[in-house]
Structure formats: C-alpha cells, structure tokens
Amino acid sequence: MKKVLVFYKSKTGFTERYARWIAEEIGADILPIEKVNLETIDSYDILVFGGPLFASRISALDKVQKWMEKRPKKTWVIFATGATPSDDGFVKSIERINFPPDTQKPARFYYFLSGINFEKMGWFNRTLIKLFARMSQKNIKTDSGTAPVPPRDLRSVDLCDPIYIEPLLKYLRIKR
Ligand SMILES: Cc1cc2nc3c(=O)[nH]c(=O)nc-3n(C[C@H](O)[C@H](O)[C@H](O)COP(=O)(O)O)c2cc1C
C-alpha cells in the first residue's frame, strides 16, 4: 500500500477541515505546510496539497510546485478551497491561472466550495473583502435606477460539505 501525506495551507480553517476529512477517510498522515520539507516529501508516495484561493491564486502553490519539480515521479494531487460556487468553467479558469504552460501540473486538481470566516480573518483581508463587496454593490443598478446601499455587516458563511471530497477520495483509493 502506498503512503499518503495530506498537507495544507490554511488561514481561517476551511482548508484544514477539508484536509482532515480527506486524511481521516484515507488513513493518511496530515501536516500543515509549515512543517513539511523535501525530506518529509521523500517518505511518501502520494502527496495531497490543499490551499485557499486568494484573488484566484492558490496560496503557497509556488512552494509546492518547486517540490513537484524536484520530485516529478511522485503522485501529486492538489485541491483549492474558495468562496465561489463552482461550475466547470470556474474550475477550468482556476486551473489555467494556477497551472500555466511550462509549470508543474498535478495528476489531479480539485476545487471545494468553502466559505468566508470574518472572525478568524486578519484586519487587512476583512477590510479588503468588505471594500470589494461595497464596490460590487455600487455597480448594481436597480429598477428605479438608484444604487442600493452597500452592506455594512457582511456575515461569515460556511458552505463546506464532505460530499465535495468524494471524487478525490475515489481517485486516491484507486491509486493506492
Ligand atoms: C483576501 C481574500 C481573497 C479571496 N479571494 C478569493 C477568490 O479569488 N476566489 C474564491 O473563490 N474565494 C476567495 N476568497 C475566499 C477564500 O478562498 C476562502 O475563504 C478559503 O476557503 C479560506 O481558506 P482557509 O480558511 O483555509 O484560510 C478570498 C478570501 C480572502 C480573505
């Protein structure tokens, strides 16, 4: 049986939760990326990395891609989490942005809907998101032609669901 490591980058906990669900189902080891190095990578056959989307980029992917370049024979699986409800077009665009030609591509890429956690977010990111939400609201024209009042208190939302990891689990069970 092949050895599997699930490792992740997570700021507000969504990606970590998905990583835990995957590791529990597969019986894999799990680590935050901060505790992973090339030596760690060398003791596994299948590496599953999860990172959140920030402005369409997978957090910490640059570091992971360097390891992928150094160990191309290992099986690499990557998943991203984000607040955007997914369809095929969205997932393809995220793949195009994060894995352009001439970069290391994983054997499989998955996207899992997560949510937004304002309570665990730093001040900077909280302000950034609220600003962005207000700007988007201002662009919406109503029937009466007036712009709606932008929301003052955006709420945290948790849309994580273990159902989303099923295709990834299926792939890992075959590869093992
Ligand atoms: C500054 C900022 C930018 C974000 N950009 C995106 C984005 O481009 N697309 C998306 O779907 N979600 C975006 N999100 C939502 C996060 O990807 C989502 O909350 C993620 O699951 C957080 O993961 P974590 O809890 O593991 O840190 C953004 C969140 C923040 C704070």
The ligand as an SDF file (V2000), in Angstrom:
LIG
                    3D

 31 33  0  0  0  0  0  0  0  0999 V2000
   -8.3940   38.4760    0.5070 C   0  0  0  0  0  0  0  0  0  0  0  0
   -9.2080   37.2810    0.1060 C   0  0  0  0  0  0  0  0  0  0  0  0
   -9.3110   36.9450   -1.2270 C   0  0  0  0  0  0  0  0  0  0  0  0
  -10.1000   35.8450   -1.6250 C   0  0  0  0  0  0  0  0  0  0  0  0
  -10.1860   35.5490   -2.9650 N   0  0  0  0  0  0  0  0  0  0  0  0
  -10.9700   34.5080   -3.3640 C   0  0  0  0  0  0  0  0  0  0  0  0
  -11.0840   34.1870   -4.7460 C   0  0  0  0  0  0  0  0  0  0  0  0
  -10.4560   34.7650   -5.6210 O   0  0  0  0  0  0  0  0  0  0  0  0
  -11.9210   33.1800   -5.0940 N   0  0  0  0  0  0  0  0  0  0  0  0
  -12.6360   32.4670   -4.1550 C   0  0  0  0  0  0  0  0  0  0  0  0
  -13.3970   31.5750   -4.5430 O   0  0  0  0  0  0  0  0  0  0  0  0
  -12.5160   32.7280   -2.8340 N   0  0  0  0  0  0  0  0  0  0  0  0
  -11.6950   33.7250   -2.4160 C   0  0  0  0  0  0  0  0  0  0  0  0
  -11.5610   34.0030   -1.0680 N   0  0  0  0  0  0  0  0  0  0  0  0
  -12.1960   33.1000   -0.0780 C   0  0  0  0  0  0  0  0  0  0  0  0
  -11.1840   32.0940    0.4500 C   0  0  0  0  0  0  0  0  0  0  0  0
  -10.5570   31.4050   -0.6060 O   0  0  0  0  0  0  0  0  0  0  0  0
  -11.8930   31.0640    1.3430 C   0  0  0  0  0  0  0  0  0  0  0  0
  -12.4460   31.7030    2.4430 O   0  0  0  0  0  0  0  0  0  0  0  0
  -10.9090   29.9730    1.7530 C   0  0  0  0  0  0  0  0  0  0  0  0
  -11.5880   28.7450    1.9160 O   0  0  0  0  0  0  0  0  0  0  0  0
  -10.1430   30.2890    3.0180 C   0  0  0  0  0  0  0  0  0  0  0  0
   -9.3850   29.1650    3.3790 O   0  0  0  0  0  0  0  0  0  0  0  0
   -8.8020   28.9610    4.8530 P   0  0  0  0  0  0  0  0  0  0  0  0
   -9.9710   29.0680    5.8060 O   0  0  0  0  0  0  0  0  0  0  0  0
   -8.2170   27.6050    4.8320 O   0  0  0  0  0  0  0  0  0  0  0  0
   -7.7810   30.0410    5.0770 O   0  0  0  0  0  0  0  0  0  0  0  0
  -10.7780   35.0650   -0.6510 C   0  0  0  0  0  0  0  0  0  0  0  0
  -10.6450   35.3840    0.7130 C   0  0  0  0  0  0  0  0  0  0  0  0
   -9.8710   36.4740    1.0950 C   0  0  0  0  0  0  0  0  0  0  0  0
   -9.7400   36.7930    2.5500 C   0  0  0  0  0  0  0  0  0  0  0  0
  1  2  1  0
  2  3  1  0
  2 30  2  0
  3  4  2  0
  4  5  1  0
  4 28  1  0
  5  6  2  0
  6  7  1  0
  6 13  1  0
  7  8  2  0
  7  9  1  0
  9 10  1  0
 10 11  2  0
 10 12  1  0
 12 13  2  0
 13 14  1  0
 14 15  1  0
 14 28  1  0
 15 16  1  0
 16 17  1  0
 16 18  1  0
 18 19  1  0
 18 20  1  0
 20 21  1  0
 20 22  1  0
 22 23  1  0
 23 24  1  0
 24 25  2  0
 24 26  1  0
 24 27  1  0
 28 29  2  0
 29 30  1  0
 30 31  1  0
M  END
$$$$
